[in-house]
Amino acid sequence: MPSSTRPKRVRKNPEARRAEIVAAAAAIALAEGLECITMRRVADELAVRPGLISHYFPVAEDLVAEAFGVAATAELDELIPVDRPEGETLEDLARFFRLTTGDRFDGMSRLWLNARHLSRYRDRLRDRVGHQEAQWRERLTQVIRDGVAAGALSTENPEVTALQILVVLDGLGAHANTERSNRPPAVTAMAITTAERELDVPAGTLAGLIAAQHDLSERP
């Protein structure tokens, strides 16, 4: 006779369970929006009871803020890794600009728009948005500082230059929900041309590196 014994469920440690909950919430945020993160929605996604979610996150807004933070940090770690190789500043910048285009980045742009809108009414989310913005500024500023120190870049104020680049990227990302097929190439490349101008890099240098990196990524 077939055994009717059910497989024994493995109890996850608190750290693993919490990370699983946040990851599920982050996935919901990217696919459906931060408004769709509820205890029941996350519980359904993980096939657990809502009470388990509330055990780790008694306040739903904490989970919303944490989910946004995890998604935004994962994006930043991909765009500008903490453990970047030394002496490759121009390549790092080219990689950064190459990855800030396409459907995947559009998804994160939509999430940033979503988070900034909701942060008007949600204190915890507003704090997390501010923290993530500071992380972006610090990470890009450090890339520029490294480039200046190596003689590959030139700017009197790396932090201001980083802000100028990020403002342009934010402006372009604000249109993630609208039709952009008729956008002039000069507009699409505004962040790149801003970086080259403000960092005293010959025009077309970053675009050339981006094209070379794209070719390498497309090779089988």
N, C-alpha and C positions, 0 to 999 in steps of 0.2 A: 504493500500500500504506500502511496506517496506520503511523504512527511508533511504534516500541517504546521510544523514549527516555523514561525516567522523569523527572518534574519534579525539577528540582534543589532539594534541601533547603537552606533558608536557615539558616545557623548563627546561633544567637542569642548575643548577648553575655552574659558571665557574670552581670551584674546582672539582665538580663531573664529568663534561665533560672532563676536562683535564686528570683526573685519568682514565676515560674510554678509552681515546685515547691511553694513555701510556700502559694500560693493554692489549689493542688489539695489539699494536705494540710488546709488550713483548711476547705475544702468537705466533705471526708471527715469531719472532726471534727464539723461541724455536723449532717451527715446521719446519721452512724453511730456517732460517739463517738471520743474520742482513742485508745482502745485499738486501733482499726482502722487507725491510721496506721502503715504499715510501708513499707520500701523498695519491696517488690514491689507493694504496693497502689497507691502513688503512681505507680510506673512504669507500671503497667497503665492507670491513669487518663490518663496523658500519652502512652501508646503509645511509651515509650522503655525502654531497658534499666535494670534496677535499679542497675547500676554507675554510671550517670549520676547517680542520686539520691545514692548514697553518696559520689560525688566531691564534691558540695556539702555533704553532711551525713554525715560519716564515723560520727557517733554518732546513732543514731535518736532518742534522747531530745532532742537539740538541735532536731530537726525538729518533734517533738511540741510542745515548749515554744514554738517560733517560730510554729507554726500557731495555737496558742491565743492567743498575743499579737497576731497579725495580726487574727484574728477579733474579739477583745475590743476592740482599738483601733478597728477599723472601726465597731463598735457605738457606742463612746463618742464618736467623731467625729460620728456622726449624731445622737446624743442631745444632746451639748453641743459644738457646733463651736468650734474654737479662735478663729476670726475672727468672733465674735458681734458684731452691731451694738450700739453703746452705747445706753443708755437704754431697753432693752427687757427688763429683768430679769423682771418678772412674766410677760411673754409667753414668755421663755426657759424659765422654770420650768414654765409650762403646757405648752409643747411637750415638755419633758423627761418630764413625767408622762403626757402623751398617748401618747408613743412607747413608754413602758415598759409597755404593755398589748398584748394581741393575740398572734397565733400567732408572729410573728417574734421578739418578745421572749421568748416561752416557749422558743423554740429556743435562744436565748442563755442563758436561765436554766438549761436542761438542760446546756449546755456548761460553765457555771460550776460546777454541782453535780458534774459529771464531773471537771473539773479539780481542784477542791478535794479530792475523794476521792482521786484518783490522786496528788496532791501529797504525800500522807502517805508515799509510797514512792519518789518521784522528785524528786531534789534540784533538777534544772534546772527542772522544771515548777513546783515550789514557789517558787523564786525569781521565776519569771515571773508566777505568780499574785499574789505579794506586790507586784510592780512594778505590775501592772495595777490592783490594789486601791488603791494609792497614787495612781495617775493619776485614778481615779474621785473619790477624796477631794479631791484638789487642784483638779480641774476644777469640781466642784460647790461647793466652798468659795469659789472665785473668783467664781462667779455670785452667791453670797450676799454676798460682800464688796462687789461692784459695786453690788448692790441697796441695801446699807446706806449706802454712800457717796452714792448718789443719793437717799436718803431714802425709797425704796420699801419697804424691809424694815428690821426692827429685831431685833437679837440681840446679846447680849454676847460670844458666842463663835461666829463663823461656822463654824469647823472642827467643833466639837462638834455644832452643828445639822446640818451636812452628814452627819456620822456617824449621827445619829439617823434621818435620812431614809433613808440607805442601809441601815441595819440593818432598817428596816421593809420596804424593797423586797426585801432578801435573804430576809427571813422569808416574804414573799408568794411570791417566786420559788422557794422550797424546795418548793412544792407544784405545780411545773410538770408533774410526772409523774402527778398524781392528779386525780381528778374534782373540779371546783370549781363546777359549775353551781348548787349549792345554797348557795354562799357569800353571806352577807348583804352588801348594798351598802355598809354601814358598814365592813365588813372590807376589801372591795375598794378602798375609798377611803382606807384608813388612812394611806398615805404622803402623800396630798394634805392630809388634815386635820392630820396631824403637822406638815407644812410651814407651813400657815396658822397653827397655834397657836404654833409656836416662832418664827416670823418676824413675828408680830404683824400678820398679814394678815387682813382681815375674812373670816369664814367664808363659803364659797361663791364667793369671788373667783376662785380658780384653777379651780374646776369650771366657772364661767361662761366663762372664757377658753378652757378646753379644749373646751367645747361649740362655741364660735364657731370655733375653729381646725378642729375636725372638720367643721363645715358647709362651711367654705371648701375643705377638702381633698376633699370629696365632690362639689363642683361640677364640671360638665364643662368 
